[in-house]
Amino acid sequence: MTKLRLAIVGAGPAGIYAADIILKAERTFDVSIDLFDQLPAPYGLVRYGVAPDHPRIKGIITALREVLDRGDIRIFGNVRFGEDLTLDDLKKHYNAVIFATGAIRDADLDIPGIDAKGSYGAADFVSWFDGHPDVPREWPLDAQSVAVIGNGNVALDVSRMLAKHADDLLPTEIPENVYEGLKASPVTDVHVFGRRGPAQVKFTPLELRELGELRDVDMVVYDEDFDYDDASKVAIASNKQVMVIDRVLQQWRQRDSANNAGGTASRRLHLHFWAKPVEVKTDAEGRATAFVYERTRPDGEGGVVGTGELREVPIQAIYRAVGYFGSPLPGVPFDKRHGVIPNHEGQVLHKDSNERVPGVYATGWIKRGPVGLIGHTKSDAMETVRHIINDQASWWQPVDPSDEAIPALLAERGVAWTDLDGWHRLDQHEIALGAPHGRARIKVVPRDEMVTVSRGE
């Protein structure tokens, strides 16, 4: 019987779902899968891109763990594609590769002053508070008033983490250095800006509702933002999610803190709608001092137009949460404009000719861009897997498809890779660190320590 030796680069939900789906699919050949990740631990954005106070979303890890713990997928962590392992290496040892590397960079926001001191990308901040091993341990949290640009779930995650009192994060798996940093933060006001109205936001009702439950944080919304046009009224009446979001916001309008009046909490979280970013003002030393926005209004077709009215909010830090963007991979076609690997239903295409690149596939955000929730990744992977199964005639013909080839190659190159047993060791170690403090776990942050624990050295 023919055998498919498949490499998957990226051990987040996209890569793990793809592996699971092809192993369960109807096919006329055997499959063996090696999963590679540049990080020593698996799960990608579920471990390093979801706020630590989101245990429900973290529950996805349980499903991913069940897939890996079956033992029919090998994991090679702490392996950097393009450095420790190249596309040419994969061609020598596999029939095909799926790239599931996600999108971890922040999309750009092209306005004057966005490069000011005190201006940050949300993705970098998320990586910091999630204990990503490749970002600095320290984060400058010295602002009293902060702007967050964006109206998606990442913007709400960032805003909530900035506004929430650090002690309320202690039951979570927040790393110690992150707790200490947030504990010392002098923040009093977090301002969230979206260019469209309350009925057009991109966040989910659950995320929004959680904001209103923060201890000692007043929610501030502004009556002027709720003069709905016909399109907004239709959206609220016809879409259950929009209706729930509107209901939550309307309840907040009745609170004493609405319109900045009468709140009693030590911190405030302001939601500003109809606000198009215009400029970040700076002082003589290049530090952010104010955020300037233009009031917008609906254009009657679901979009917005500017009103010409400019407003200014004093701030000392600004976070852009306007989307993620993919990163190019050595030797793999890349669409710089959209931040994805060019593809047709997961079959990778040459950038210039649109012809297929045999043996190379993509799934997840690097395939379709950073849109959709984690669950969408499953249907995405099904589409890609279907093509791999049907493309048997154009698979690579490896010179050495043996199971021993990759461990030997990595050892020869001095790569300290981690495997599934290593992840179990690290997992148990983190849980044990948290136990004396009544916490779910305390994440190990430094990469070298993660590797040492994983390898039992």
C-alpha positions as CSV (number, residue, x, y, z in Angstrom):
1,M,0.0,0.0,0.0
2,T,1.2,3.5,-0.8
3,K,2.2,5.6,2.2
4,L,1.9,9.4,2.6
5,R,4.7,10.9,4.6
6,L,3.3,14.3,5.5
7,A,5.0,17.2,7.2
8,I,3.0,20.0,8.9
9,V,4.7,23.2,9.8
10,G,2.8,24.8,12.7
11,A,1.4,23.0,15.7
12,G,-1.5,25.4,16.5
13,P,-5.2,24.5,15.9
14,A,-4.8,24.7,12.1
15,G,-2.0,22.2,12.0
16,I,-3.4,19.8,14.5
17,Y,-6.9,19.9,13.0
18,A,-5.3,19.1,9.5
19,A,-3.4,16.2,11.0
20,D,-6.5,14.8,12.7
21,I,-8.7,15.2,9.6
22,I,-6.4,13.4,7.2
23,L,-5.8,10.5,9.7
24,K,-9.6,10.1,9.9
25,A,-10.4,10.6,6.2
26,E,-11.3,7.9,3.8
27,R,-8.3,7.1,1.7
28,T,-6.5,4.3,-0.1
29,F,-3.1,4.8,1.5
30,D,-1.4,4.9,4.9
31,V,-0.4,8.2,6.5
32,S,2.4,9.2,8.9
33,I,2.6,12.7,10.1
34,D,5.4,14.8,11.6
35,L,4.3,18.1,13.1
36,F,6.9,20.9,13.4
37,D,6.8,24.1,15.5
38,Q,9.3,26.8,16.2
39,L,8.1,26.9,19.8
40,P,9.0,24.2,22.3
41,A,5.3,23.8,23.3
42,P,2.3,23.1,20.9
43,Y,-1.1,24.8,20.5
44,G,0.1,28.1,18.9
45,L,-2.3,30.9,19.3
46,V,-4.5,29.1,21.8
47,R,-1.5,29.1,24.2
48,Y,0.1,32.4,23.1
49,G,-2.7,34.5,21.5
50,V,-5.7,34.1,23.9
51,A,-5.9,36.2,27.1
52,P,-5.2,34.1,30.2
53,D,-8.6,34.9,31.7
54,H,-10.4,33.1,28.9
55,P,-10.6,29.5,30.3
56,R,-13.5,28.7,27.9
57,I,-11.5,29.3,24.8
58,K,-8.5,27.6,26.5
59,G,-10.8,24.6,26.7
60,I,-10.0,24.1,23.0
61,I,-6.6,22.8,24.2
62,T,-8.4,19.8,25.7
63,A,-9.7,18.8,22.2
64,L,-6.3,19.4,20.7
65,R,-4.5,17.5,23.5
66,E,-6.8,14.4,22.8
67,V,-5.6,14.4,19.1
68,L,-1.9,14.6,20.0
69,D,-2.2,12.1,22.9
70,R,-3.4,9.4,20.6
71,G,0.2,8.9,19.7
72,D,-0.2,8.7,15.9
73,I,1.4,12.1,15.2
74,R,5.0,12.9,16.0
75,I,5.9,16.4,17.3
76,F,9.2,18.2,16.8
77,G,9.1,21.4,18.8
78,N,11.8,24.1,19.0
79,V,12.5,23.6,15.3
80,R,12.7,26.8,13.2
81,F,11.6,26.3,9.6
82,G,14.1,28.0,7.2
83,E,16.9,27.6,9.7
84,D,16.9,24.2,11.4
85,L,14.9,22.6,8.6
86,T,14.4,23.8,5.0
87,L,11.9,23.1,2.2
88,D,14.6,21.1,0.4
89,D,15.0,19.0,3.5
90,L,11.3,18.3,3.5
91,K,11.3,17.3,-0.2
92,K,14.0,14.7,0.6
93,H,12.0,13.1,3.4
94,Y,8.2,13.7,2.8
95,N,5.6,13.4,0.0
96,A,4.0,16.8,0.9
97,V,4.0,19.6,3.4
98,I,1.1,21.7,4.9
99,F,2.1,25.2,6.2
100,A,-0.2,26.2,9.1
101,T,2.0,29.0,10.5
102,G,-0.8,31.4,11.2
103,A,-0.5,35.2,11.4
104,I,1.3,36.7,14.4
105,R,2.4,40.2,13.2
106,D,0.3,43.3,13.7
107,A,-1.3,44.8,10.6
108,D,-0.1,48.3,9.9
109,L,-2.0,51.5,10.7
110,D,-0.8,54.2,8.4
111,I,-1.4,57.5,10.3
112,P,1.1,60.2,11.4
113,G,2.8,59.5,14.7
114,I,1.9,55.8,14.9
115,D,5.7,55.1,15.4
116,A,5.8,57.3,18.6
117,K,7.3,56.1,21.8
118,G,4.4,54.5,23.7
119,S,2.8,53.1,20.5
120,Y,2.5,49.4,20.3
121,G,1.1,46.5,18.3
122,A,-1.6,44.5,20.1
123,A,-0.1,41.2,18.9
124,D,3.2,42.0,20.7
125,F,1.4,42.9,23.9
126,V,-0.7,39.7,23.7
127,S,2.5,37.7,23.2
128,W,4.0,39.4,26.3
129,F,1.0,38.8,28.6
130,D,0.8,35.2,27.4
131,G,4.4,34.5,28.2
132,H,5.7,34.0,24.6
133,P,9.4,33.0,24.9
134,D,10.5,35.3,22.1
135,V,9.4,38.7,23.4
136,P,11.1,40.7,26.2
137,R,10.2,39.9,29.8
138,E,9.4,43.6,30.6
139,W,6.6,45.7,29.1
140,P,6.4,49.5,29.6
141,L,3.2,50.0,31.6
142,D,3.6,53.6,32.7
143,A,0.6,55.3,31.1
144,Q,-2.4,56.6,33.0
145,S,-4.5,57.1,29.9
146,V,-4.3,54.5,27.0
147,A,-5.9,54.3,23.5
148,V,-6.8,51.0,21.9
149,I,-7.6,51.2,18.2
150,G,-9.9,48.5,16.9
151,N,-13.3,46.9,17.4
152,G,-12.6,43.2,17.4
153,N,-12.0,40.6,20.1
154,V,-8.2,41.3,20.2
155,A,-9.0,45.0,21.0
156,L,-11.3,43.9,23.8
157,D,-8.7,41.4,25.1
158,V,-6.0,44.1,25.2
159,S,-8.4,46.7,26.8
160,R,-9.6,44.2,29.4
161,M,-6.0,43.2,30.4
162,L,-5.0,46.9,30.7
163,A,-8.0,47.8,32.8
164,K,-8.4,44.7,34.9
165,H,-6.8,44.7,38.4
166,A,-3.8,42.4,38.4
167,D,-5.0,40.5,41.5
168,D,-8.1,39.4,39.6
169,L,-5.8,37.6,37.1
170,L,-4.1,35.5,39.8
171,P,-6.4,32.4,39.4
172,T,-5.3,32.2,35.8
173,E,-2.0,30.9,34.2
174,I,-0.6,34.5,34.0
175,P,3.2,34.4,34.2
176,E,4.8,36.0,37.3
177,N,6.6,38.7,35.4
178,V,3.3,39.7,33.7
179,Y,1.4,39.9,37.1
180,E,4.2,42.1,38.5
181,G,4.1,44.4,35.5
182,L,0.3,44.8,35.5
183,K,0.2,45.2,39.3
184,A,2.5,48.3,39.0
185,S,0.5,49.9,36.2
186,P,-0.8,53.4,37.0
187,V,-3.6,53.2,34.4
188,T,-6.9,54.9,35.2
189,D,-8.5,55.2,31.7
190,V,-8.6,52.9,28.7
191,H,-10.2,54.3,25.5
192,V,-11.3,51.9,22.8
193,F,-11.9,53.5,19.3
194,G,-13.8,52.0,16.4
195,R,-14.4,53.7,13.1
196,R,-18.0,52.3,12.7
197,G,-21.0,52.2,15.0
198,P,-22.1,49.9,17.8
199,A,-24.2,47.7,15.4
200,Q,-21.1,47.0,13.2
201,V,-18.6,45.9,15.8
202,K,-16.5,42.7,15.2
203,F,-16.4,41.4,18.7
204,T,-18.6,38.7,20.1
205,P,-21.3,39.2,22.8
206,L,-19.4,37.1,25.3
207,E,-16.3,39.2,25.0
208,L,-18.3,42.4,25.4
209,R,-20.3,41.2,28.3
210,E,-17.2,40.3,30.2
211,L,-16.0,43.9,30.1
212,G,-18.9,45.0,32.2
213,E,-18.1,42.4,34.9
214,L,-14.7,43.8,35.7
215,R,-14.2,44.6,39.4
216,D,-13.7,48.3,40.2
217,V,-13.9,49.3,36.5
218,D,-16.6,51.6,35.2
219,M,-17.9,51.1,31.6
220,V,-18.3,54.5,29.8
221,V,-20.4,54.7,26.7
222,Y,-21.6,57.9,25.0
223,D,-25.3,58.7,24.1
224,E,-24.2,60.5,20.9
225,D,-23.0,57.1,19.5
226,F,-26.4,55.5,19.6
227,D,-28.4,57.6,17.0
228,Y,-28.9,54.5,14.8
229,D,-29.5,54.8,11.1
230,D,-31.9,52.4,9.3
231,A,-29.1,49.9,8.4
232,S,-28.1,49.6,12.0
233,K,-31.8,49.1,13.1
234,V,-32.2,46.3,10.5
235,A,-28.9,44.7,11.7
236,I,-30.2,44.7,15.3
237,A,-33.6,43.4,14.4
238,S,-32.3,40.6,12.1
239,N,-29.1,39.4,13.6
240,K,-29.2,37.8,17.1
241,Q,-25.5,38.5,17.8
242,V,-25.9,42.2,17.0
243,M,-29.1,42.3,19.0
244,V,-27.4,40.9,22.1
245,I,-24.5,43.4,21.7
246,D,-26.9,46.2,21.5
247,R,-28.7,45.0,24.6
248,V,-25.5,45.0,26.6
249,L,-24.5,48.4,25.4
250,Q,-28.0,49.8,26.1
251,Q,-27.8,48.5,29.7
252,W,-24.5,50.2,30.1
253,R,-26.1,53.5,29.0
254,Q,-28.3,53.3,32.0
255,R,-25.4,53.1,34.5
256,D,-24.2,56.0,36.5
257,S,-20.8,55.9,34.6
258,A,-22.3,56.5,31.2
259,N,-21.1,59.6,29.4
260,N,-18.3,59.9,32.0
261,A,-20.8,61.0,34.7
262,G,-20.9,59.8,38.2
263,G,-18.8,56.6,38.1
264,T,-17.1,55.6,41.3
265,A,-14.5,53.0,40.2
266,S,-10.8,53.7,40.2
267,R,-10.5,52.8,36.5
268,R,-12.7,53.5,33.5
269,L,-13.0,51.7,30.2
270,H,-14.4,54.0,27.5
271,L,-16.0,52.8,24.2
272,H,-15.9,55.4,21.4
273,F,-17.7,54.6,18.2
274,W,-17.7,56.5,14.9
275,A,-14.0,57.3,15.4
276,K,-11.6,57.2,12.5
277,P,-7.9,57.3,13.5
278,V,-6.2,60.5,12.2
279,E,-3.0,61.1,14.1
280,V,-1.0,60.3,17.2
281,K,0.4,63.6,18.6
282,T,3.8,63.6,20.3
283,D,6.0,65.7,22.5
284,A,9.5,67.0,21.8
285,E,11.0,63.7,22.8
286,G,8.7,61.7,20.4
287,R,6.4,60.4,23.1
288,A,2.7,59.9,22.5
289,T,0.6,62.6,24.1
290,A,-2.8,62.5,22.4
291,F,-4.9,60.6,19.9
292,V,-6.7,62.5,17.2
293,Y,-9.7,61.0,15.5
294,E,-12.4,62.2,13.0
295,R,-16.0,61.6,13.9
296,T,-17.6,59.5,11.2
297,R,-21.3,58.8,10.3
298,P,-23.0,56.0,8.3
299,D,-23.0,56.3,4.6
300,G,-26.3,54.4,4.2
301,E,-24.6,51.4,2.6
302,G,-22.9,49.7,5.6
303,G,-19.8,51.9,5.5
304,V,-18.9,55.3,7.0
305,V,-17.9,58.7,5.8
306,G,-16.0,61.4,7.6
307,T,-17.8,64.4,9.1
308,G,-14.7,66.7,9.2
309,E,-15.1,67.0,13.0
310,L,-11.7,66.3,14.7
311,R,-11.4,65.4,18.4
312,E,-8.4,64.8,20.6
313,V,-8.0,62.6,23.6
314,P,-4.9,62.9,25.9
315,I,-3.1,59.6,26.1
316,Q,0.4,58.4,27.0
317,A,0.2,55.0,25.2
318,I,-1.6,53.6,22.2
319,Y,-2.2,50.0,21.0
320,R,-3.3,49.2,17.5
321,A,-5.5,46.1,17.3
322,V,-6.5,46.4,13.6
323,G,-5.7,42.9,12.6
324,Y,-3.0,40.3,12.3
325,F,-0.7,39.8,9.3
326,G,1.1,36.7,8.0
327,S,4.9,36.4,7.7
328,P,6.8,35.0,4.7
329,L,8.5,31.6,4.9
330,P,11.9,30.9,3.3
331,G,11.4,29.3,-0.2
332,V,7.6,29.5,-0.1
333,P,5.5,31.9,-2.3
334,F,4.1,34.8,-0.3
335,D,1.6,37.5,-1.1
336,K,3.0,40.6,0.6
337,R,-0.2,42.6,0.0
338,H,-2.5,40.2,1.8
339,G,0.0,38.5,4.2
340,V,-0.9,35.0,3.0
341,I,0.6,32.1,1.0
342,P,-1.1,32.4,-2.5
343,N,-3.2,29.3,-2.9
344,H,-6.3,27.8,-4.5
345,E,-8.3,26.0,-1.8
346,G,-5.1,25.3,0.1
347,Q,-3.0,24.2,-3.0
348,V,-0.1,26.6,-3.0
349,L,0.4,28.6,-6.2
350,H,3.5,30.3,-7.7
351,K,3.2,34.0,-7.0
352,D,3.6,35.2,-10.6
353,S,2.2,32.4,-12.8
354,N,-0.6,31.1,-10.5
355,E,0.5,27.6,-11.4
356,R,0.4,25.0,-8.6
357,V,3.5,24.3,-6.6
358,P,3.4,20.4,-6.3
359,G,3.5,19.0,-2.8
360,V,3.0,22.3,-1.0
361,Y,-0.2,23.2,0.8
362,A,-1.5,25.8,3.3
363,T,-4.3,25.9,5.9
364,G,-5.5,28.3,8.6
365,W,-4.7,32.0,8.7
366,I,-1.6,31.8,6.5
367,K,-4.0,30.4,3.9
368,R,-7.0,32.7,4.1
369,G,-5.9,35.7,6.3
370,P,-6.6,36.3,10.0
371,V,-10.4,36.1,9.9
372,G,-12.8,33.8,11.6
373,L,-12.8,32.1,15.0
374,I,-10.7,29.0,15.8
375,G,-13.6,26.7,14.9
376,H,-13.5,27.9,11.3
377,T,-10.1,26.3,11.0
378,K,-11.6,22.8,10.8
379,S,-13.6,23.4,7.6
380,D,-10.5,25.2,6.2
381,A,-8.3,22.1,6.9
382,M,-10.9,19.8,5.3
383,E,-10.7,21.6,2.0
384,T,-6.9,21.5,2.0
385,V,-6.8,17.8,3.0
386,R,-9.2,16.8,0.3
387,H,-6.8,18.2,-2.3
388,I,-3.8,16.4,-0.8
389,I,-5.7,13.1,-1.0
390,N,-6.7,13.7,-4.6
391,D,-3.2,15.0,-5.7
392,Q,-1.4,11.7,-5.1
393,A,0.0,11.8,-8.7
394,S,1.9,15.0,-8.0
395,W,3.3,14.2,-4.5
396,W,7.0,14.5,-4.0
397,Q,9.1,11.3,-4.3
398,P,11.4,11.5,-1.3
399,V,14.8,9.9,-1.4
400,D,14.7,8.9,2.3
401,P,11.1,8.7,3.8
402,S,12.2,6.7,6.8
403,D,11.0,7.6,10.3
404,E,14.6,7.8,11.5
405,A,15.8,10.4,9.0
406,I,14.4,13.6,10.6
407,P,15.7,12.9,14.2
408,A,19.1,12.1,12.7
409,L,19.1,15.2,10.6
410,L,18.2,17.5,13.6
411,A,20.7,15.8,15.9
412,E,23.4,16.3,13.3
413,R,22.6,20.0,13.1
414,G,22.6,20.4,16.9
415,V,18.9,21.2,17.2
416,A,17.5,20.6,20.7
417,W,14.1,19.6,19.6
418,T,11.2,18.8,22.0
419,D,8.7,15.9,21.5
420,L,5.3,14.9,22.9
421,D,6.8,13.4,26.0
422,G,8.7,16.6,26.5
423,W,5.4,18.6,26.3
424,H,3.9,16.4,28.9
425,R,6.9,17.0,31.2
426,L,6.6,20.8,30.7
427,D,2.8,20.7,31.1
428,Q,3.2,18.8,34.5
429,H,6.0,21.2,35.5
430,E,3.9,24.3,34.9
431,I,0.9,22.8,36.8
432,A,3.1,21.9,39.7
433,L,4.5,25.5,39.8
434,G,0.9,26.8,40.1
435,A,-0.4,24.3,42.6
436,P,1.1,25.8,45.8
437,H,-0.6,29.1,44.9
438,G,-4.0,27.7,44.0
439,R,-3.4,28.5,40.3
440,A,-4.1,26.4,37.2
441,R,-0.5,26.7,36.2
442,I,2.4,29.2,36.1
443,K,3.8,29.3,32.6
444,V,7.5,28.8,32.1
445,V,8.5,31.8,29.9
446,P,12.3,31.6,28.9
447,R,12.8,29.4,25.8
448,D,15.9,27.7,27.2
449,E,14.1,26.8,30.4
450,M,11.2,25.4,28.4
451,V,13.6,23.2,26.4
452,T,15.5,22.1,29.5
453,V,12.4,21.0,31.3
454,S,10.9,19.3,28.2
455,R,14.1,17.4,27.5
456,G,14.4,16.3,31.1
457,E,18.0,17.8,31.2
